Amino acid sequence: MKTVIIYENSWIDYGAKPVSSSGEDIQRSIEYWWLELNENGVPIRELGFDINDQVKYAAPKNKDRGLWTDSMTYFKTPEEYVQVNNTFFEEQWRRFNAK
């Protein structure tokens, strides 16, 4: 079963390089992430929210593989994070990708 967790952007050290596979540096403006995880704790989709709780980033999309979905990161214990209802994730995903 898929799980969606909230991950705070302040926990990430991006260094000096853009972190998106599309070359954009938008992730630095993200306040927090909703990460959809598969049953093994591997991120399969991601939504990045700004300080106003608006989705500003979604991946994978087009050529952008994403920050989380294109990494070796996985979450062994997703229950340690605040979880989001899967329906809410789907609604935000569809709304952002409809733009």
Residue pairs with C-beta under 8 A, 6 or more apart in sequence:
1 39
2 36
2 37
2 38
2 39
2 44
2 86
3 36
3 37
3 78
3 83
4 34
4 35
4 36
4 37
4 83
4 84
4 85
4 86
4 88
4 89
5 34
5 35
5 37
5 75
5 78
5 81
5 82
5 83
5 84
6 32
6 33
6 34
6 35
6 81
6 82
6 83
6 84
7 32
7 33
7 35
7 81
8 31
8 32
8 33
9 27
9 30
9 31
9 32
9 33
9 48
12 27
14 27
14 28
18 24
18 25
19 25
19 27
19 67
20 26
20 27
20 57
20 59
20 64
20 66
20 67
21 63
21 64
21 65
21 66
21 70
22 62
22 63
22 64
24 64
26 48
26 56
26 57
27 48
27 57
27 67
29 50
29 56
30 48
30 49
30 50
30 56
30 57
31 49
31 50
31 51
32 48
32 49
33 46
33 47
33 48
33 49
33 68
34 46
34 47
34 49
34 84
34 89
34 92
35 43
35 45
35 46
35 68
35 75
36 43
36 44
36 45
36 46
36 86
36 89
37 43
37 44
37 74
37 75
37 78
38 44
40 74
41 74
41 75
41 76
41 77
41 78
42 73
42 74
43 66
43 68
43 69
43 71
43 73
43 74
43 75
44 69
45 58
45 59
45 60
45 66
45 69
45 89
45 93
46 57
46 58
46 59
46 66
46 67
46 68
46 69
47 55
47 57
47 58
47 89
47 92
47 93
47 96
48 55
48 56
48 57
48 58
49 55
49 56
50 56
55 92
55 95
55 96
58 93
58 96
58 97
59 65
59 66
59 67
59 68
59 69
59 70
60 66
60 69
60 70
61 97
75 81
